Amino acid sequence: MDTLGLYSSPPKSRNWIVELLWPLFKDDVSAEMALRNGMYVCFACGLLSILSTLAAKQPIGGLFLLMFFVFVGAGVRAGSRTASLLAFGYYVAATIFSLIIGPVSLLSSPIIPLIAMGLLLGAVRASFFLVKWKRQRALSNEPPDLPESAFIEMAPEQLRNLARREGGFENALMKSWTILGPVSPILIGALWLLIVSLMAVATIVRPYVIPNSSMEPGLRNGDKVFALQTPFILPVQRGDVVVFKMPTGLASISTKRVVGMPGDRIHLSGGQLFLNGSPVVEPYIQVSSLGNDDFPSPPLFLRFALPDPQMQTAREAMYRDLIHDGELTVPTGTYFVLGDSRSHSLDSRFYGPLPQQNVTARLLYVYAGAKVGTQPHPIPRYPLGSPH
């Protein structure tokens, strides 16, 4: 018991902050105060979760998180060791995850998470203490229910005024957990599965809408797709359809297909793509969409102004520095991207190779088509590693 800070003898006077974060339990009143504090931490986590998900326009995920924390908080207040351990483990894991991906909430200061962890750890210790304390009372043949005044006399002085003050809402939460009994872990597991799924959608796979017709016929303007986020993308391959930030002054997101990797030599003749001197079979392009597009284009092409001054400058730099003997060599750290509808696509032919850090996701799956009757389907990968 000494190891857990559970003492049977009256403890010496301690600072209230130390007593709050590491209470020395000697009766059920002090233990219940620790459980109540743990419940408050759960409720605070639920409130912050729903506020952050509302800000991210994901209210459904916030609702499930709120339900999860309220339900677990009820279990913590009822003295459930399972609920206390789950709340403490979840909070520690969530804090570590937020440190890895960067601050995602108001808990950017390390002090608040440390206090919350201390209170939840106190709830864990209190739940184990209550089980041991009740067993000791049973073995000592003490009356099952002592008068309330006895508990108050046994409580530390700073807890006497708070002893046994339970509101109706708090009692209802405790009863709900007790009534559910063995069903509680199943419900927690179901909520946890929903939360993990929603978090995965928010952090690993995100929905995306095709913004224009540059990827037709495979992807139409308005198609709704799932995209795999950058930290979870395997190395990008030729033929992957990626989402990226425009590398010029246009503050927009675009979708194009990667056709050139660093070191590749690229040129187009009459709409036919040549990779490292060999023509490439591109099944994702309709024959009718192939015009007489040449790249690099004749010098006359450079006279046509582009919609952004930075794009114009980037195009001039590309023709000056990257094109030799009628081919463009893709620099290190960049990709050459093209739209499938070559005649209606603003791509690397105009603003040069795309920096790798601009890529934010890779498209995976069409879950709702803009055209009536479109069936959900995966987006094929065309590695184009062996050009024909």
Beta strands, then each sheet from edge to edge (+ up, - down):
strand 1: 205-209
strand 2: 224-229
strand 3: 241-245
strand 4: 253-260
strand 5: 265-269
strand 6: 272-275
strand 7: 278-279
strand 8: 323-324
strand 9: 327-329
strand 10: 334-338
strand 11: 354-355
strand 12: 359-368
strand 13: 377-378
sheet 1: 1+ 2- 12+ 3- 4+ 10- 11+
sheet 2: 1+ 2- 12+ 13-
sheet 3: 7+ 6- 5+ 9- 8+
end
